[in-house]
C-alpha cells in the first residue's frame, strides 16, 4: 500500500508553460550577455547568434541569442538522472529530475568569510582550520547529506584560495563536495587533477564525480568570463555543473516574484544550453537561490518567506524540464542561532522539500550567508532530521492500521510495552538529537541550557571524536604538490 505523503505543487501546467514561453522569448529576442571571446567563438561556430554590443576596459561584450530549437535540443540531451558521488558509495546522491521522495537531499551553504568562534562566540574572519572543523563536523552529522564548502579562509594566498578550499574538503569529508569551481579559470585544471587524484584517475572521476561546481550568472542575464568559461570547460570534461542563478528581486531582477522567476528560468536555460552545445549529455543541474530585497534596508533577505516560494516555483520548472535541481533550501538573515534562524530555515526548506527539490543548500550559515556557526550546523542537522521525517509520511498498510490490536486492547487499555509498539516505535517516531522533550524539572537539573548551548557542546563533542582525515596520507601529500604547482604559476611565495 502507498504511503500518505505531503506534497506541494505550486504551479500548474498552464502557469509553468507561461513562464517557459516568457523565458524562450527573452532568450531568442534579447539573449544573455557574455564577455568571453573564447566562449563567443565556440558558440558562434555551433550556429548560435551573437551581436557585438560594447567594448570597454579592455573587454568585449556580446549578446548571445538562443533560438527555441537550440533550447529544446539542449533540454532533450541534458541528463534527467545524475549521481553525485561520495568518496564511499553510501554517501552517493541519486538525483532524479522527477523529484521523487528518495531523491531529496540537504547540505550546507558555502562561501562565508566570517565565523562564530566555537569557544568564545566571537565573530571573526574564518581560517583554514575553521573550514577543516566544518568539514569534519559535517562528515559525522548523520542528516546532512553533502558539503557545500562553507568558508572563505582568510589565511591562505588569495590566488589559490579556491584550491585550498577543495583540498580541505577532499581531505576531511567522505560526502559529496560542491562549491564554485575556480575563482581563476587557470586553477580549474588543478582542481580536476586534485579530484582525479582522490578518485583514482580522470575516468573514475567522470564515472563517479566526487565534486560538482556551482557557477553563477550575474543577474540579470550576464554570464561573466570566469563563470561561462568554467561552465564550458566543466562540460568538456563531462563533470557536473550547477547553473546557480541568484537574482535579487527588486535589485537585480523585477520586484515581482513572477518577473524574478522568469529571469531565473532564463538564466538556467541559457546555462543548460551552453553545456549541451559544448558536450551533449554532460551533467547539468537547474540551480536557483533566488531571493528578495529587504524593503527597509536594501539588503538581501534569504530568510524571507518569498525565498520559500521561489524554492517551490523553480522546483516546479525543473520538474517540467525533467532536470535535477538545487534550491536555497532554508537560509536565514538572523545574526545568531536564535528563534528567527529556526523559523526562517524550517519554513523555507520545508517548502522546497515538499516540492521535491533534489538539493537543498541550507546548513551552517547565518547573517544572509555571511557568517558560519558550528552550533548552527548542529541545529540545522536537527531541522533536516525533522524535515526528512515529514517527507517520509506514514504507511496505511494493515499492520500499521492495527485494527486487530485496537480491538484486542479495547477501550481504556494502553499500548506501552506491547510487542507492536516495540516493533514500530523507532520507525514511526522521530528521536531528536538535541531538542529537549523532557520535563521542566529535568531540564533544570541538566543545567537549564538553551538549544544553542546544547548544540555548542554537541559540536565540541563530535569534533573531539572525529579528528582523523578521511583521505590517505599519500594522497594528501599529492594534493599539496598540486597546489604548489598552482602557486608557482601564480608567483605565490
HUFENKA-V444691 format. One line per field, one symbol per residue. phi: phi as a letter, one per 40 degrees, with the letter a starting at -180 (. if undefined). Layout:
phi: ???
//
This chain:
phi: .cccbcabbcbccccccccccccccccccbgbbbbbcdcdccccccgccbbcbabafgbbbbcbbbccccccccccccccbabccccbdcbcbccbccgcdcbbbbacbbgccbacdcccgccaccbccccccdcccccbccbccabcdcbbccbbcdcbdcccccdccdcbbcccbaidcacbdccdccccccccdccghccccccbccbbbcbbccccgbbcdcccccdccccdcgbcbbcccacbdgbbadcccccccccdccccccccccccccadgccabcbabcabccccbgccbcccccccccdccccccccccgcdabbcfbbacccacbcddccccccccccccccgccbbcacgbbffgcbcacccdcccdcccdcccccccgacbcccccfcccccccgcgcabcgcdccccbccccbcbccbccbccccccccchfcccccccccccccccccbbcccbcdccdcccccccdccccccgcb
//
